[in-house]
Amino acid sequence: MQYRRFGGTGLDVSVLSYGAAPLGEEYGKVRYKEAYESVHYAIDSGVNLFDVAPYYGEFLAEKRLGRILEKRRKEIILETKVGRYKKGAEEYFDFSEKGIRDSVERSLRYLKTDYIDILLAHDIEFVPKKVILAQALPVMEKLKEEGKVRFTGISSYMLYIIREVATQFPVDVILSYSRYNLTDTSLNDVISDSMIEGKIGLINASPLNMGLLTSRGVPAWHPAPEIVVERVLKATRICRERNTSIEQVALRFALDNGLPSTTLVGMNKLEYVKANLRALNSTIQEETMAEVVGIIKSVRNFFWREGIPENYDPGCYFPDD
Ligand code: NAD
């Protein structure tokens, strides 16, 4: 396994990290045994960052990960989040001091630990910037001083709000998702090396663009526009014809980005962990990569809107325009 410096945290993070959203059954049923095997195999292979959130499956992912980790908790960097929750079909955001404190206590209980390595404000594009700057992050800093949390940060799909908040508050970690992959490379246009170097650990999550770049096809709930889905299906066929897979090509593409410290993939099955570890050491034929990139090029950076209008990135075309 290769490791990179994780911003200014002093930690070294594996270039491939484990996303536990699927353990909350965000992508369909997951058997406990499968999840157990995938986590232990990943740790044995040197993966050291594990990302989870109360939101994933209404605490199910945290509960499962806590149970699976048991005695191995100290071997890893454990990241969870605050602020975004689900109650049945309802979703809500709560970045109040009480909300954050209650959430952290619950996460500690479910994750069976007495400290969280990284605590992120979850999907900050859904609330006004001042809520994050004046309310959430200061409370999270207090939790650091109290020893419950080691490092803090923010996550978002929208990138400009990440940049604004991170230049106004000294966050340790940024998690951006679905913004550096075969279909969207905007991450590197908005977040620069000089902004983060030596200070902020950058996580590039969802290199398979939340299942869009997988052979089994895009999940029904996926927000990608039809035209992007069509192009990806064509690229998927080409990969198969060239004896590789869209997953391997997409991972190689994301891993070759030198800006993030780590690439965070959802891996709920042993077979996915093994395949994604394989991608670390594999090369894709130049012609195949060029062909795939060429097919997708005309729809690249067709990103969609998330959050509240004041936090939209400029140039968001979908779903309305
Ligand atoms: P992803 O692009 O990493 O993967 C999508 C899905 O593809 C996975 O969940 C898994 O079911 C499947 N998969 C993984 N490897 C595969 C392989 N080799 N072959 C076939 N299928 C494979 O998307 P993701 O899981 O949504 O994101 C990665 C992680 O990043 C999440 O688990 C979560 O921890 C984190 N994340 C955070 C935020 C946020 O903070 N707002 C948002 C998105 C993701």
Residues whose N, C-alpha, C, O or C-beta is under 5 A from the ligand:
A	BS01	NAD	G19 A20 A21 P22 Y27 D51 V52 D123 S155 L175 Y177 A205 S206 P207 L208 N209 M210 G211 T214 E247 L264 V265 G266 M267 Y272 A275 N276
